[in-house]
Amino acid sequence: MTNLKDVGIAGTGMYVPERVVKNSWFEEFLDTSDEWIVQRTGIDERRYAADDETTATMCVAAARQACENASLDPADLDAILIGTLTPDYPLPSTACLVQSELGAKNAMAMDLAAACSGFIYGTHLGRALISSGSAKNVLVLGAETLSRVIDFSDRGSCILFGDGAGAAILQPHADCGQGRIVRSELGADGSGFDNIIIPGGGSKRPQSAEVLESHAQFIHLKGREVFRFAVSTMGTLIERMIEGIPREQVSLVVPHQVNKRIIDAAVERIDLPLDRVAVNIERYANTSAATVPIALHEAVAQGRIEKGKYVVTVAFGAGMTWGASLIEW
């Protein structure tokens, strides 16, 4: 264990589509209002991909920015890990499409199916690859085109989601000198698999006229169960990550942007000022695996992370899955 290398975050990047969808857009066809949506979710607007945009194209844009910020040629990447529940195709992986477009000819490539926890799962695995000496430069992405798996007749769920991609380059900390990942934790509880689910289109219930007619190809969620699980899980994970660390040394918490009320309730447990919590849900809504890397990139770009202090990333997702990391910046 003493020979394992420390791993850092050398650079970050993000991409969101140009199309902005305000809450008022839903008023045209749903019994809802801007006030109702803001009050219950904290969302003002979200981004939807253009017809020629996909999860892969957004990943490429975010990855190029991350590589530029890390001063890294994509040809030097050893691995590409993408957390997504909306791949371009069931087969092959979106990571392979991104690898080809980036010209990362020396990188292995794979997708991770951990839903909203996908980026943190990928960061954990990328850290393990570098720590063990199996890789030197790892690109981790979280990206979603959720606008294409939304049931726009379901007012309780369709307002929640948006599209986007976030990226991070992991390297040995000795090389990049920043963003040292101190510890991380992953978990899952499959007994809650149907709390957030796309029930149709898989091998259990293949695409058919019946699937399409019943809207089983779209996201279905149990709001109350998810709310309770999220508040408890994210609050507990944050507490574990910062155990033994003085509160003044915690520069920022970067939570999954699932719902403003959930974020507030989770943070209340840790006695941390709200100005030390990264929140951008009002502009992007819930982009699933992309929320944490997008919020992290924006925080870095805005200078919100103090050198030498700590950052916590935390998320939960369908499965149910969860993960968190403590990072010394």
Backbone bond lengths (Angstrom), bond angles and torsions (degrees), N, CA, C in turn:
res aa  C-N    CA-C-N  psi(-1)  N-CA   C-N-CA  omega(-1)  CA-C   N-CA-C  phi
1 M - - - 1.456 - - 1.524 111.74 -
2 T 1.345 116.96 -30.36 1.466 119.60 -176.61 1.522 112.32 -68.58
3 N 1.334 117.78 -16.86 1.451 120.74 -179.03 1.530 113.37 -89.42
4 L 1.319 117.48 -3.21 1.457 120.01 179.81 1.520 110.56 -68.56
5 K 1.323 116.17 140.32 1.463 121.56 -178.32 1.521 110.91 -86.33
6 D 1.338 115.85 142.46 1.461 120.11 168.95 1.524 108.56 -69.35
7 V 1.333 115.98 146.88 1.459 121.73 -176.65 1.525 109.38 -122.79
8 G 1.324 116.31 139.04 1.453 121.71 179.86 1.515 112.49 -126.25
9 I 1.323 115.58 170.47 1.470 123.03 177.06 1.518 107.45 -101.58
10 A 1.324 116.06 110.27 1.462 121.79 -173.64 1.519 112.71 -83.31
11 G 1.325 117.49 -26.25 1.457 120.62 -178.35 1.516 110.84 -171.00
12 T 1.323 116.54 155.29 1.461 121.92 179.64 1.524 109.96 -129.72
13 G 1.333 115.29 164.85 1.465 120.72 177.60 1.508 110.38 -159.02
14 M 1.314 116.46 166.25 1.461 121.01 178.96 1.520 110.64 -155.18
15 Y 1.317 114.22 161.12 1.466 120.60 172.28 1.517 108.66 -149.71
16 V 1.329 116.00 134.44 1.459 121.55 170.49 1.522 108.13 -130.56
17 P 1.333 117.65 145.80 1.465 120.76 -179.62 1.525 111.94 -63.62
18 E 1.318 115.78 161.13 1.462 120.98 -179.52 1.526 112.29 -74.57
19 R 1.324 118.21 -30.85 1.458 120.62 -174.76 1.530 111.04 -68.65
20 V 1.313 116.73 118.98 1.456 123.24 177.79 1.527 108.80 -101.23
21 V 1.323 116.58 127.02 1.460 122.08 179.41 1.530 108.66 -113.48
22 K 1.320 115.86 109.63 1.460 121.62 -179.82 1.527 110.15 -79.70
23 N 1.318 115.43 161.48 1.466 119.82 178.08 1.524 111.92 -58.60
24 S 1.312 116.51 -33.87 1.468 119.99 -177.74 1.521 112.68 -61.11
25 W 1.328 117.54 -23.29 1.473 121.22 179.41 1.526 110.57 -60.45
26 F 1.327 117.62 -36.37 1.459 121.32 -178.01 1.526 112.04 -72.03
27 E 1.321 116.97 -22.53 1.460 120.52 179.59 1.517 112.24 -64.17
28 E 1.330 116.68 -19.91 1.458 121.01 -178.17 1.528 112.60 -69.95
29 F 1.347 117.16 -24.67 1.470 118.66 -175.65 1.524 113.98 -138.70
30 L 1.337 117.70 0.39 1.463 120.71 178.82 1.525 110.33 -127.02
31 D 1.327 115.76 154.78 1.458 121.25 173.46 1.524 107.95 -81.60
32 T 1.333 115.81 79.74 1.454 121.85 -178.09 1.513 108.43 -153.06
33 S 1.333 116.52 177.18 1.457 120.87 179.02 1.520 108.95 -152.10
34 D 1.321 114.84 162.04 1.460 120.30 177.25 1.527 109.99 -58.66
35 E 1.315 117.33 -43.85 1.460 121.25 -179.39 1.523 111.52 -61.45
36 W 1.324 117.71 -42.81 1.470 122.64 -179.45 1.527 110.53 -62.38
37 I 1.333 116.45 -43.53 1.463 120.75 -177.61 1.527 110.88 -68.53
38 V 1.333 117.24 -46.12 1.462 120.77 -179.32 1.524 110.70 -61.89
39 Q 1.314 116.43 -43.74 1.465 120.86 -177.25 1.517 112.06 -62.38
40 R 1.316 117.83 -38.61 1.461 121.71 -175.00 1.520 114.81 -91.38
41 T 1.325 116.87 -20.26 1.465 119.07 -174.11 1.521 114.83 -128.74
42 G 1.320 118.02 -26.30 1.456 121.30 -173.10 1.512 113.69 84.14
43 I 1.326 117.50 5.85 1.469 122.52 -176.48 1.533 110.16 -91.67
44 D 1.342 116.72 130.66 1.465 122.72 172.46 1.518 111.79 -102.09
45 E 1.348 115.48 -36.82 1.454 120.87 -176.54 1.515 109.43 -158.71
46 R 1.323 115.16 169.76 1.455 121.70 177.36 1.520 108.39 -149.67
47 R 1.336 117.20 169.67 1.467 122.29 179.28 1.525 109.40 -110.12
48 Y 1.344 115.13 138.31 1.464 121.06 174.86 1.524 109.38 -118.51
49 A 1.321 115.16 138.61 1.462 121.35 -179.52 1.522 111.51 -65.58
50 A 1.327 115.93 145.06 1.463 121.92 172.60 1.525 109.24 -72.08
51 D 1.319 116.32 167.44 1.469 120.76 -176.72 1.523 112.63 -58.31
52 D 1.328 116.64 -32.27 1.468 119.52 -177.89 1.523 112.80 -94.72
53 E 1.330 117.24 9.23 1.453 120.79 177.90 1.523 110.60 -104.07
54 T 1.320 115.58 143.63 1.459 121.78 179.29 1.525 108.94 -137.40
55 T 1.315 115.24 176.58 1.456 118.97 175.01 1.522 110.65 -57.50
56 A 1.321 117.27 -41.08 1.469 120.88 -179.01 1.520 112.13 -65.37
57 T 1.329 118.04 -44.82 1.468 119.13 -178.10 1.522 111.02 -65.67
58 M 1.330 117.25 -36.10 1.464 119.95 177.29 1.523 111.06 -68.85
59 C 1.331 116.59 -38.52 1.463 120.71 175.64 1.522 111.43 -59.41
60 V 1.315 116.72 -43.69 1.463 120.67 -178.69 1.523 110.61 -61.45
61 A 1.338 116.72 -43.84 1.467 120.33 -179.82 1.530 111.05 -63.41
62 A 1.339 117.50 -44.95 1.462 120.97 179.07 1.519 111.05 -66.62
63 A 1.333 116.67 -39.29 1.464 121.02 -178.83 1.520 111.84 -65.48
64 R 1.322 116.66 -40.55 1.466 119.42 179.26 1.529 110.87 -62.76
65 Q 1.320 116.47 -39.82 1.459 119.39 178.18 1.523 111.03 -65.60
66 A 1.338 116.86 -41.63 1.463 120.50 178.97 1.527 110.92 -64.37
67 C 1.320 116.84 -42.89 1.465 120.22 178.50 1.525 110.95 -62.52
68 E 1.325 116.51 -41.35 1.465 120.02 178.26 1.523 110.65 -62.95
69 N 1.331 116.83 -43.66 1.466 120.09 -179.45 1.522 112.44 -68.14
70 A 1.331 116.25 -24.38 1.470 120.80 177.21 1.523 112.35 -94.64
71 S 1.348 117.16 1.65 1.475 122.42 -177.02 1.525 110.71 53.42
72 L 1.342 114.92 47.42 1.462 121.11 -175.18 1.524 110.64 -122.33
73 D 1.318 116.21 131.93 1.455 121.91 172.22 1.525 108.41 -78.38
74 P 1.353 118.93 127.38 1.470 119.58 179.86 1.525 113.87 -53.86
75 A 1.327 117.40 -25.54 1.465 119.94 178.39 1.519 111.91 -64.65
76 D 1.341 116.72 -17.07 1.458 120.82 -179.99 1.532 113.00 -92.60
77 L 1.315 117.15 1.18 1.461 120.20 176.83 1.529 110.35 -69.92
78 D 1.326 115.40 139.86 1.462 121.19 177.14 1.520 112.52 -101.45
79 A 1.335 116.79 -21.81 1.465 120.09 -177.68 1.526 109.72 -155.77
80 I 1.334 115.34 145.40 1.461 123.10 174.37 1.520 107.29 -126.85
81 L 1.325 116.50 120.15 1.461 123.16 -178.50 1.521 108.66 -121.06
82 I 1.325 117.43 123.37 1.459 120.70 -177.24 1.518 110.43 -121.62
83 G 1.332 115.70 121.12 1.451 121.40 171.06 1.511 109.32 -87.98
84 T 1.320 118.10 118.02 1.459 121.59 -179.95 1.521 110.79 -159.19
85 L 1.325 115.77 147.25 1.460 120.67 170.66 1.525 110.52 -110.76
86 T 1.350 115.84 2.14 1.462 121.30 179.21 1.525 110.44 -127.02
87 P 1.327 117.94 63.62 1.466 120.33 178.72 1.525 110.85 -65.02
88 D 1.325 116.14 157.91 1.464 119.32 177.24 1.525 111.38 -60.27
89 Y 1.325 116.68 -39.05 1.459 122.61 -179.07 1.527 109.80 -137.18
90 P 1.335 117.85 153.15 1.463 118.60 169.65 1.524 111.42 -60.54
91 L 1.315 116.05 -30.54 1.461 124.59 179.74 1.514 107.53 -153.97
92 P 1.304 121.94 127.94 1.467 128.86 5.94 1.526 111.68 -86.77
93 S 1.321 116.48 -174.03 1.455 121.36 179.60 1.522 110.69 -68.82
94 T 1.321 115.11 149.14 1.464 120.50 174.92 1.522 110.22 -63.91
95 A 1.320 117.18 -31.85 1.465 121.26 -179.90 1.528 111.54 -59.15
96 C 1.322 117.24 -34.93 1.469 119.87 178.24 1.532 111.23 -67.94
97 L 1.346 116.82 -37.79 1.468 120.44 176.79 1.529 110.29 -63.51
98 V 1.323 115.72 -42.36 1.457 120.92 -179.77 1.524 110.65 -67.01
99 Q 1.316 116.26 -41.53 1.465 120.58 178.63 1.522 111.01 -57.12
100 S 1.331 116.09 -44.96 1.459 120.94 -179.14 1.525 111.50 -64.99
101 E 1.319 116.56 -46.82 1.468 120.97 -176.26 1.529 111.27 -66.79
102 L 1.321 117.29 -35.12 1.457 120.55 179.54 1.521 112.64 -75.84
103 G 1.321 116.62 -19.49 1.460 119.45 -173.45 1.515 111.92 76.74
104 A 1.340 115.65 26.96 1.468 121.20 -179.24 1.520 109.12 -87.28
105 K 1.331 116.59 64.51 1.459 122.42 -168.83 1.520 113.96 -66.39
106 N 1.332 117.29 -15.64 1.463 120.31 -177.81 1.528 113.41 -100.13
107 A 1.328 116.76 5.52 1.464 120.55 -173.52 1.516 112.22 -99.57
108 M 1.345 116.59 136.55 1.451 119.81 164.59 1.527 107.07 -72.61
109 A 1.335 117.68 158.86 1.461 119.80 -174.15 1.518 110.38 -146.67
110 M 1.344 115.84 134.41 1.453 119.52 178.50 1.519 110.63 -157.43
111 D 1.343 116.01 153.18 1.452 123.02 174.10 1.527 109.57 -96.28
112 L 1.337 115.42 152.81 1.464 122.46 176.64 1.521 108.87 -119.74
113 A 1.322 116.57 129.72 1.467 121.15 -178.29 1.523 109.54 -104.02
114 A 1.335 116.40 77.73 1.458 121.36 177.04 1.529 110.70 -124.90
115 A 1.341 116.06 17.17 1.462 122.93 178.17 1.531 110.35 55.55
116 C 1.339 117.61 -131.55 1.461 121.11 -173.75 1.522 112.97 -66.40
117 S 1.320 117.97 -18.03 1.467 122.00 176.58 1.519 112.14 -85.27
118 G 1.325 118.20 1.21 1.452 122.06 -169.36 1.513 115.88 -58.34
119 F 1.340 117.52 -40.51 1.461 119.08 -178.95 1.525 110.88 -67.20
120 I 1.315 117.28 -41.39 1.465 119.71 179.82 1.525 110.49 -69.11
121 Y 1.326 118.00 -38.00 1.468 120.18 172.76 1.536 109.77 -58.34
122 G 1.326 116.31 -45.05 1.459 120.02 -179.46 1.515 112.75 -64.75
123 T 1.334 116.63 -38.65 1.455 120.80 177.80 1.532 110.94 -63.28
124 H 1.329 115.64 -41.37 1.464 121.11 178.54 1.533 110.41 -61.76
125 L 1.318 116.57 -46.36 1.463 120.39 -178.60 1.529 111.61 -69.48
126 G 1.346 115.96 -38.99 1.458 119.51 177.64 1.519 111.50 -63.53
127 R 1.317 115.84 -40.06 1.460 120.52 176.53 1.531 110.50 -60.47
128 A 1.328 116.39 -41.91 1.463 120.37 179.85 1.529 111.47 -63.77
129 L 1.323 117.42 -40.04 1.461 120.94 178.73 1.527 111.34 -61.10
130 I 1.329 115.59 -44.00 1.461 119.50 -178.44 1.522 111.07 -73.84
131 S 1.318 116.94 -43.46 1.474 120.56 -179.45 1.519 111.92 -57.11
132 S 1.341 115.72 -37.54 1.464 120.10 -176.97 1.514 112.98 -82.55
133 G 1.337 117.02 -8.46 1.455 120.19 -178.56 1.511 113.85 89.19
134 S 1.346 117.72 6.71 1.460 120.81 -179.35 1.529 113.04 -80.14
135 A 1.330 116.64 -16.37 1.457 121.06 -179.86 1.520 108.80 -151.99
136 K 1.318 115.74 161.06 1.466 121.60 177.09 1.518 111.78 -117.66
137 N 1.323 116.42 -39.69 1.465 121.73 -178.61 1.523 109.42 -125.21
138 V 1.326 116.52 116.96 1.462 121.29 -177.57 1.523 109.25 -123.91
139 L 1.325 115.30 129.29 1.465 122.47 174.77 1.520 108.52 -97.94
140 V 1.331 115.94 121.99 1.462 121.81 177.54 1.525 108.06 -115.13
141 L 1.321 116.57 130.64 1.459 121.97 -179.81 1.514 111.07 -128.59
142 G 1.335 115.29 149.22 1.454 122.37 165.39 1.515 105.95 -124.46
143 A 1.317 117.88 125.88 1.467 119.85 -173.93 1.516 110.72 -152.15
144 E 1.338 115.27 143.21 1.465 119.94 -178.98 1.529 111.61 -148.35
145 T 1.334 114.03 145.41 1.460 122.01 167.97 1.524 106.49 -118.20
146 L 1.323 115.20 68.85 1.465 121.22 -172.82 1.520 112.95 -70.62
147 S 1.318 117.49 -20.63 1.466 119.93 179.44 1.523 111.76 -60.37
148 R 1.334 117.31 -16.53 1.468 120.46 -178.73 1.524 113.06 -98.09
149 V 1.339 116.85 1.72 1.468 119.28 174.86 1.527 110.40 -127.95
150 I 1.333 115.99 24.82 1.457 122.10 179.18 1.525 109.83 -97.30
151 D 1.329 116.19 138.75 1.464 121.88 172.43 1.527 107.23 -92.01
152 F 1.315 116.74 102.14 1.460 120.61 -174.89 1.523 113.53 -74.99
153 S 1.321 116.42 2.89 1.469 119.23 172.10 1.524 111.32 -95.62
154 D 1.326 117.10 -6.83 1.462 122.04 -179.34 1.527 109.07 -102.19
155 R 1.327 116.97 99.81 1.456 119.69 -173.62 1.530 112.51 -68.84
156 G 1.320 117.43 -21.17 1.454 120.22 -179.05 1.511 113.83 -75.58
157 S 1.348 117.17 -22.41 1.466 119.69 -176.90 1.521 114.14 -116.68
158 C 1.325 118.06 -33.67 1.472 118.77 -171.49 1.516 112.89 -67.24
159 I 1.326 117.97 -23.10 1.469 121.76 -179.19 1.527 112.49 -76.22
160 L 1.320 117.15 -13.12 1.463 121.48 -167.65 1.512 114.85 -84.33
161 F 1.339 117.89 -22.42 1.456 119.45 -162.49 1.522 114.36 -114.11
162 G 1.341 114.61 153.29 1.453 122.33 176.14 1.518 110.36 -143.35
163 D 1.325 115.71 179.91 1.459 122.74 -176.67 1.529 110.61 -114.09
164 G 1.324 116.35 150.65 1.460 120.38 176.49 1.512 111.98 165.86
165 A 1.332 115.50 175.69 1.466 121.54 179.98 1.513 109.93 -145.73
166 G 1.333 115.62 144.01 1.458 122.14 174.79 1.512 109.78 -133.35
167 A 1.332 116.91 152.15 1.464 120.84 -173.14 1.515 111.44 -142.27
168 A 1.318 115.28 154.44 1.462 122.14 173.21 1.523 109.55 -144.98
169 I 1.311 116.01 142.00 1.461 122.51 173.79 1.525 108.16 -100.83
170 L 1.324 116.80 122.90 1.457 121.94 175.96 1.530 109.54 -101.20
171 Q 1.334 114.77 138.49 1.461 122.10 178.19 1.530 109.10 -144.30
172 P 1.335 117.75 164.98 1.466 118.49 169.93 1.527 109.50 -54.75
173 H 1.325 116.50 135.22 1.463 119.69 -177.41 1.523 111.34 -60.78
174 A 1.299 116.98 -30.09 1.465 120.58 178.53 1.524 111.61 -62.70
175 D 1.332 116.81 -24.30 1.464 120.83 -179.08 1.529 112.17 -90.27
176 C 1.345 117.30 -40.39 1.468 119.32 -173.85 1.527 113.19 -97.74
177 G 1.346 117.89 -26.13 1.448 121.78 173.17 1.508 116.45 70.04
178 Q 1.324 118.66 16.17 1.463 120.15 178.61 1.528 109.57 -151.26
179 G 1.326 115.08 165.54 1.461 121.18 173.17 1.514 114.17 58.99
180 R 1.343 117.53 43.81 1.472 119.66 -178.02 1.526 110.24 -69.24
181 I 1.327 116.26 123.56 1.458 121.37 178.89 1.528 107.93 -80.59
182 V 1.323 115.21 110.92 1.462 121.08 -174.60 1.512 111.22 -80.41
183 R 1.312 116.19 -47.71 1.460 120.89 177.66 1.519 109.17 -159.08
184 S 1.320 114.48 161.90 1.459 120.04 177.45 1.520 109.30 -151.71
185 E 1.304 114.86 161.22 1.465 121.22 -178.26 1.522 109.08 -143.15
186 L 1.311 115.87 135.37 1.460 122.29 175.29 1.518 109.21 -123.56
187 G 1.332 115.74 154.16 1.455 119.29 176.59 1.514 111.69 -161.54
188 A 1.326 114.86 171.41 1.466 120.50 178.73 1.521 109.65 -159.12
189 D 1.316 114.75 153.21 1.463 122.26 174.41 1.523 107.35 -140.65
190 G 1.326 115.48 94.37 1.453 121.24 -175.45 1.514 115.06 -67.36
191 S 1.336 117.04 -11.40 1.473 118.25 178.52 1.524 111.42 -66.74
192 G 1.333 116.81 -17.74 1.467 120.17 177.43 1.509 112.81 -102.42
193 F 1.319 116.99 27.94 1.463 121.05 -173.94 1.520 113.97 -58.25
194 D 1.342 117.36 -29.47 1.457 119.18 -175.48 1.526 113.16 -96.65
195 N 1.323 118.07 10.48 1.468 119.72 175.23 1.525 111.58 -68.12
196 I 1.326 115.19 -36.36 1.466 121.93 174.52 1.522 105.78 -135.94
197 I 1.319 117.37 116.49 1.464 118.65 -170.08 1.522 111.23 -154.31
198 I 1.321 115.93 146.76 1.463 122.77 164.21 1.527 104.81 -106.66
199 P 1.319 118.29 98.60 1.471 120.55 -168.57 1.520 115.61 -73.90
200 G 1.332 118.03 -19.78 1.464 120.11 -177.50 1.518 112.46 -113.71
201 G 1.327 115.95 158.58 1.451 121.54 176.21 1.508 114.87 101.42
202 G 1.344 117.29 -9.03 1.463 120.63 177.39 1.510 111.13 -94.53
203 S 1.322 115.98 -170.92 1.462 119.44 -177.05 1.532 112.04 -72.53
204 K 1.341 117.15 -23.49 1.466 119.51 177.68 1.518 111.51 -72.76
205 R 1.332 115.45 -37.48 1.464 121.02 -177.70 1.525 108.17 -138.07
206 P 1.336 116.43 77.32 1.471 120.65 -174.22 1.526 112.32 -60.68
207 Q 1.325 115.14 160.53 1.459 119.86 178.66 1.524 110.55 -55.78
208 S 1.319 114.20 135.22 1.466 120.74 -179.93 1.516 107.46 -160.32
209 A 1.311 115.71 171.97 1.465 119.91 176.81 1.525 110.17 -60.70
210 E 1.331 116.77 -37.38 1.458 120.96 -179.24 1.525 111.02 -65.27
211 V 1.335 116.70 -41.21 1.458 121.03 178.18 1.519 110.56 -61.34
212 L 1.318 116.82 -45.70 1.459 121.03 -179.03 1.528 111.74 -66.46
213 E 1.306 116.45 -41.35 1.468 120.32 -179.02 1.527 111.83 -65.62
214 S 1.322 117.06 -32.98 1.459 120.77 -178.61 1.532 113.06 -91.48
215 H 1.339 116.67 3.12 1.468 122.58 -179.47 1.531 112.13 60.95
216 A 1.322 116.39 29.00 1.465 120.19 -178.83 1.523 112.92 -75.55
217 Q 1.328 117.37 -6.69 1.461 121.25 177.87 1.524 112.23 -84.24
218 F 1.339 115.91 0.10 1.457 121.09 -177.78 1.525 111.44 -109.46
219 I 1.345 115.14 168.21 1.461 121.17 178.47 1.524 110.82 -68.65
220 H 1.320 115.91 132.20 1.461 123.08 172.67 1.526 107.27 -121.12
221 L 1.314 117.17 135.82 1.469 118.49 179.76 1.521 111.63 -141.50
222 K 1.333 113.87 152.47 1.452 122.33 176.51 1.534 107.02 -102.91
223 G 1.325 115.58 97.74 1.450 121.31 -169.68 1.511 115.33 -57.41
224 R 1.326 118.07 -46.94 1.457 120.46 -176.53 1.523 112.00 -65.80
225 E 1.332 116.09 -43.06 1.461 120.10 179.70 1.531 110.55 -63.42
226 V 1.330 115.80 -41.45 1.457 120.37 -179.39 1.529 110.15 -65.51
227 F 1.315 117.27 -42.59 1.467 121.15 -179.70 1.523 110.87 -58.77
228 R 1.327 116.46 -49.69 1.468 120.00 -178.57 1.524 111.15 -62.51
229 F 1.315 116.11 -45.13 1.464 120.78 -179.75 1.523 110.59 -61.78
230 A 1.327 117.18 -43.14 1.460 121.69 -175.32 1.520 111.79 -64.94
231 V 1.326 117.13 -48.04 1.458 120.90 -177.89 1.522 110.59 -60.31
232 S 1.319 116.36 -46.94 1.460 120.72 -178.68 1.521 111.63 -66.30
233 T 1.326 116.47 -47.48 1.462 120.57 -174.26 1.521 112.13 -68.22
234 M 1.329 117.27 -49.00 1.461 118.87 -177.01 1.524 111.18 -66.58
235 G 1.331 117.42 -39.72 1.457 119.63 177.80 1.517 112.21 -61.17
236 T 1.327 116.34 -45.07 1.469 120.95 180.00 1.527 111.50 -64.22
237 L 1.333 117.10 -41.95 1.461 120.50 -179.33 1.524 111.76 -64.37
238 I 1.320 116.50 -41.91 1.465 119.32 178.59 1.530 110.00 -61.26
239 E 1.329 115.68 -44.65 1.468 119.84 178.95 1.516 111.04 -58.54
240 R 1.336 118.10 -42.10 1.460 120.90 -179.87 1.523 111.40 -66.08
241 M 1.327 116.76 -40.53 1.460 119.85 -177.88 1.524 111.97 -64.74
242 I 1.325 118.05 -37.43 1.468 119.94 -174.51 1.537 112.73 -100.06
243 E 1.318 116.32 11.36 1.460 119.54 178.54 1.535 110.37 -58.39
244 G 1.321 115.67 127.59 1.462 120.71 179.16 1.509 114.81 84.17
245 I 1.342 117.32 0.07 1.462 121.06 -179.45 1.532 109.05 -107.34
246 P 1.328 119.01 126.56 1.468 120.79 177.11 1.530 110.36 -56.94
247 R 1.327 116.54 139.39 1.467 120.69 -176.62 1.526 112.26 -56.98
248 E 1.332 116.75 -33.26 1.458 118.76 -178.62 1.531 112.60 -69.79
249 Q 1.330 116.41 -13.94 1.462 120.24 177.65 1.527 112.39 -89.67
250 V 1.333 117.25 -4.35 1.472 121.07 176.51 1.521 107.78 -89.70
251 S 1.320 116.91 105.84 1.455 121.62 -176.89 1.522 112.05 -75.88
252 L 1.356 116.19 -38.85 1.464 118.46 -174.84 1.527 111.33 -161.23
253 V 1.318 115.74 141.37 1.464 122.56 168.50 1.520 107.27 -106.94
254 V 1.326 116.18 128.03 1.466 121.87 179.88 1.523 107.59 -113.66
255 P 1.339 117.42 93.79 1.463 120.13 -176.99 1.524 112.50 -92.88
256 H 1.307 115.43 159.42 1.458 121.61 169.92 1.521 108.92 -56.84
257 Q 1.340 115.57 130.05 1.463 120.82 -176.40 1.537 109.44 -86.52
258 V 1.320 115.41 76.28 1.461 120.66 -174.40 1.521 111.57 -95.55
259 N 1.341 116.14 -40.05 1.459 121.71 -176.24 1.526 106.10 -171.34
260 K 1.327 117.84 131.62 1.466 120.46 -176.75 1.523 111.10 -60.20
261 R 1.323 117.99 -37.07 1.468 119.96 -179.65 1.525 110.81 -66.81
262 I 1.333 117.15 -37.40 1.465 121.00 177.90 1.525 110.20 -65.68
263 I 1.329 116.87 -44.58 1.466 120.81 179.43 1.527 110.35 -60.35
264 D 1.321 116.58 -47.33 1.473 120.50 -179.48 1.528 111.60 -60.65
265 A 1.338 115.80 -43.91 1.466 119.65 -178.50 1.527 111.54 -65.78
266 A 1.332 117.21 -38.06 1.464 120.79 -179.95 1.528 111.34 -68.33
267 V 1.332 116.30 -40.82 1.456 121.02 -176.87 1.521 112.01 -72.74
268 E 1.319 117.29 -28.12 1.466 120.93 178.32 1.525 112.04 -55.05
269 R 1.329 116.34 -29.32 1.461 121.15 -175.71 1.519 113.08 -72.51
270 I 1.331 118.84 -16.64 1.460 120.03 -170.72 1.526 113.45 -112.03
271 D 1.322 118.21 5.63 1.459 121.99 174.84 1.525 111.03 54.46
272 L 1.340 115.59 53.59 1.461 121.51 179.92 1.527 108.88 -124.84
273 P 1.327 118.76 134.04 1.464 120.63 179.26 1.526 111.44 -58.12
274 L 1.322 116.45 142.61 1.464 120.55 -177.92 1.520 112.57 -64.68
275 D 1.341 117.88 -21.51 1.461 118.66 178.27 1.523 112.06 -73.94
276 R 1.346 116.68 -5.44 1.466 120.42 174.24 1.529 111.21 -105.77
277 V 1.329 115.59 25.81 1.469 122.71 175.04 1.528 108.04 -124.06
278 A 1.327 116.51 126.51 1.462 121.15 179.99 1.527 109.32 -80.16
279 V 1.324 116.49 117.40 1.464 121.49 179.81 1.530 108.81 -132.11
280 N 1.321 116.70 120.75 1.468 121.10 175.27 1.524 111.62 -134.20
281 I 1.337 115.90 17.02 1.461 120.62 -176.72 1.517 111.89 -60.13
282 E 1.348 116.97 -27.23 1.461 119.63 -178.80 1.525 111.96 -63.85
283 R 1.344 117.75 -25.10 1.467 121.45 -177.43 1.522 114.19 -100.94
284 Y 1.329 117.22 -29.07 1.461 119.82 -173.04 1.522 114.39 -120.16
285 A 1.347 118.40 -10.92 1.466 122.87 -174.80 1.530 109.59 62.06
286 N 1.305 117.03 -157.12 1.462 122.45 -178.49 1.528 109.47 -91.94
287 T 1.313 116.69 108.90 1.465 121.16 177.36 1.526 111.47 -101.71
288 S 1.316 116.37 24.25 1.464 123.47 175.45 1.528 111.22 55.21
289 A 1.322 118.06 -122.01 1.463 121.21 -175.30 1.523 113.24 -62.40
290 A 1.326 117.45 -16.47 1.465 120.81 -177.80 1.521 113.03 -85.78
291 T 1.343 119.20 -13.92 1.467 119.00 -171.89 1.525 112.80 -63.49
292 V 1.310 117.55 -46.32 1.467 120.22 -176.69 1.525 111.93 -65.85
293 P 1.343 120.15 -49.54 1.474 117.73 -179.80 1.524 113.71 -67.10
294 I 1.344 118.13 -31.80 1.462 119.45 175.94 1.525 110.20 -65.64
295 A 1.331 116.87 -47.25 1.467 120.48 179.98 1.525 111.14 -64.83
296 L 1.332 117.32 -37.36 1.461 120.72 177.88 1.521 110.76 -64.60
297 H 1.323 116.47 -45.48 1.470 119.60 179.41 1.522 110.96 -60.69
298 E 1.325 117.23 -45.25 1.460 119.88 -179.84 1.533 110.85 -62.25
299 A 1.329 116.94 -39.69 1.463 120.32 179.62 1.525 111.14 -63.63
300 V 1.338 116.48 -41.33 1.465 120.66 177.69 1.530 109.77 -64.01
301 A 1.337 116.48 -46.72 1.460 121.15 -177.58 1.524 112.11 -63.70
302 Q 1.328 116.52 -32.19 1.463 121.73 -178.75 1.527 112.87 -87.48
303 G 1.325 117.67 -0.65 1.449 121.22 179.50 1.517 113.89 69.37
304 R 1.323 117.06 29.64 1.465 120.65 -177.07 1.532 113.18 -84.08
305 I 1.338 117.39 -9.32 1.461 120.61 -177.22 1.522 109.07 -104.98
306 E 1.319 116.00 120.68 1.459 121.42 -178.46 1.523 110.92 -82.47
307 K 1.311 115.00 133.90 1.463 121.80 178.55 1.528 110.05 -58.81
308 G 1.320 116.02 132.87 1.455 121.27 177.60 1.511 114.60 86.83
309 K 1.336 117.25 -5.85 1.454 120.72 177.81 1.533 110.08 -103.79
310 Y 1.329 116.21 -177.39 1.455 121.06 -169.77 1.529 113.00 -110.16
311 V 1.322 113.89 147.59 1.466 123.07 174.91 1.526 107.77 -122.55
312 V 1.321 116.08 138.18 1.462 121.46 174.73 1.522 108.75 -114.02
313 T 1.317 117.30 126.93 1.458 121.59 169.96 1.524 107.88 -107.55
314 V 1.323 116.82 139.45 1.459 120.08 -175.49 1.525 109.96 -151.07
315 A 1.330 115.83 141.20 1.463 120.11 -179.90 1.524 110.33 -156.70
316 F 1.309 115.47 160.02 1.459 122.35 169.17 1.519 106.30 -136.99
317 G 1.338 115.85 161.39 1.457 117.98 -178.96 1.515 111.98 -159.76
318 A 1.324 114.41 -178.85 1.461 121.40 -179.96 1.515 109.44 -56.85
319 G 1.309 113.94 146.55 1.458 118.93 178.69 1.524 115.30 144.22
320 M 1.336 118.73 -56.66 1.457 127.24 -2.58 1.538 109.33 -84.82
321 T 1.324 115.43 145.53 1.456 121.09 178.31 1.522 109.71 -123.46
322 W 1.329 116.28 161.57 1.457 119.46 174.20 1.523 109.83 -156.88
323 G 1.332 114.55 159.84 1.449 118.95 178.18 1.513 110.82 -166.04
324 A 1.321 116.21 157.37 1.466 122.37 178.43 1.512 109.32 -154.67
325 S 1.331 115.58 154.01 1.471 121.52 177.27 1.516 109.29 -138.50
326 L 1.316 115.85 146.38 1.464 123.15 171.33 1.522 106.87 -108.80
327 I 1.333 115.81 125.60 1.457 121.74 -175.34 1.524 109.53 -124.40
328 E 1.316 116.93 128.53 1.460 120.93 174.93 1.528 108.45 -95.51
329 W 1.312 116.60 114.84 1.460 119.78 -173.22 1.543 111.46 -87.93
